[in-house]
Amino acid sequence: MIRQARPEDTDAILDVWLLASLQAHDFVPAAYWWRQQEQMRARYLPSAEVWVCEREGEIQGFVALAEDYLAALFVRPDCQQKGIGKALMATAKRLRRQLSLKVFCENDIAVHFYRQHGFAVLRESLDPGTGQPELCMGYHAC
């Protein structure tokens, strides 16, 4: 079931984010992700519209929207390849007619996922926090 996040979901959302970040971004030192947790809790999640996928009472993934920016879409590693990411993306597209996002170039799986869902590369830049190359991608509903 996909539903809007509640304040009591924050710890579970952060767990999903950390586990998925560590797995998907093994080219970034793990310490970077551990240090970002408090920023996620205090700054990013409260300023975003967050939707979670909950199955059997457990949050397995989430999507965070800040205006028309897809700030995050993460699925717990042990819950991937089960349609959760697709369902969360469908929710984001239902809520917004256009979306933009940034994704690390080396995250091939995510880049492929976003391309499959109609996103196109707009430009490439460097992420200021990690120095890693990233793609800015955009989606516009027909």
C-alpha positions in Angstrom: 0.0 0.0 0.0 1.3 3.4 -0.9 0.4 6.2 1.5 1.6 9.6 2.6 4.3 9.4 5.3 3.6 10.2 8.9 6.0 11.6 11.4 6.3 8.2 13.1 7.7 6.8 9.8 10.9 8.8 9.9 13.2 6.2 11.5 12.0 3.5 9.0 12.4 5.9 6.1 15.9 6.8 7.2 16.7 3.1 7.5 15.5 2.5 3.9 17.5 5.5 2.7 20.7 4.5 4.4 20.6 0.8 3.3 19.7 1.6 -0.3 22.3 4.4 -0.5 25.1 2.2 0.8 24.2 -0.4 -1.7 23.6 1.8 -4.8 26.4 4.2 -4.2 29.4 1.9 -3.4 31.6 4.3 -5.3 31.0 6.9 -2.5 32.7 6.3 0.9 30.1 4.8 3.3 31.1 7.4 5.9 29.5 10.1 3.7 26.1 8.4 3.9 26.3 7.9 7.7 27.1 11.6 8.1 24.1 12.6 6.0 21.5 10.9 8.2 20.9 13.9 10.5 20.5 16.3 7.5 17.9 13.9 6.1 16.0 13.8 9.4 16.2 17.5 10.2 16.2 19.2 6.8 15.3 17.1 3.8 12.4 14.9 4.9 10.5 17.7 6.7 10.6 20.0 3.6 9.4 17.3 1.2 6.2 15.6 0.4 7.0 11.9 1.2 5.0 8.8 0.2 5.9 5.4 1.5 5.2 1.8 0.3 4.2 -0.2 3.3 3.7 -4.0 3.1 2.9 -6.2 6.1 3.3 -3.2 8.4 6.9 -2.5 7.2 8.1 0.5 5.1 9.9 -1.0 2.1 10.4 2.1 0.1 9.7 5.8 -0.3 9.6 8.7 -2.7 10.2 12.3 -1.7 9.0 15.3 -3.8 10.0 18.9 -3.3 7.9 20.9 -5.7 8.6 19.3 -9.1 11.9 17.9 -7.9 12.1 14.1 -7.3 14.4 14.4 -4.3 14.5 10.7 -3.5 13.2 7.4 -4.5 14.6 4.5 -2.5 13.6 0.8 -1.9 15.2 -1.4 0.7 17.7 -3.7 -0.9 16.0 -6.9 0.2 12.7 -5.6 -1.3 14.0 -4.5 -4.7 12.8 -6.1 -8.0 9.2 -6.5 -6.6 7.5 -3.5 -8.3 7.9 -1.1 -5.4 10.0 1.4 -7.3 7.6 1.3 -10.2 4.6 1.9 -7.9 6.4 4.8 -6.2 7.3 6.4 -9.5 3.7 6.0 -10.7 2.6 7.9 -7.5 5.1 10.7 -8.2 3.9 11.0 -11.8 0.3 11.0 -10.7 1.1 13.9 -8.4 3.3 15.9 -10.8 3.0 16.5 -14.5 6.7 17.3 -14.7 9.7 16.1 -12.6 13.4 16.7 -12.4 16.0 14.7 -10.5 19.7 14.2 -10.1 21.3 10.8 -10.2 24.9 9.7 -10.0 26.3 8.7 -13.4 27.8 5.5 -11.9 24.4 4.4 -10.6 23.7 2.5 -13.8 20.6 0.7 -12.4 18.9 4.0 -11.3 19.8 5.7 -14.6 18.3 2.8 -16.5 15.2 2.9 -14.2 14.6 6.6 -14.8 15.1 6.3 -18.6 12.5 3.4 -18.6 10.1 5.8 -16.9 10.4 8.5 -19.5 13.2 10.7 -18.0 15.7 12.2 -20.3 19.2 13.6 -19.6 19.2 17.4 -19.5 22.8 18.0 -18.4 25.7 16.6 -16.5 27.4 18.2 -13.4 29.4 17.3 -10.3 27.7 16.7 -7.0 29.2 19.2 -4.6 29.1 16.9 -1.6 30.9 13.9 -3.2 32.6 15.3 -6.3 31.0 12.5 -8.2 29.5 13.2 -11.7 25.8 13.3 -11.8 23.0 13.6 -14.4 20.2 16.0 -14.2 17.2 14.3 -15.8 13.7 15.5 -16.5 10.2 14.1 -17.2 7.2 15.8 -18.8 3.8 14.2 -19.0 2.3 14.1 -22.5 
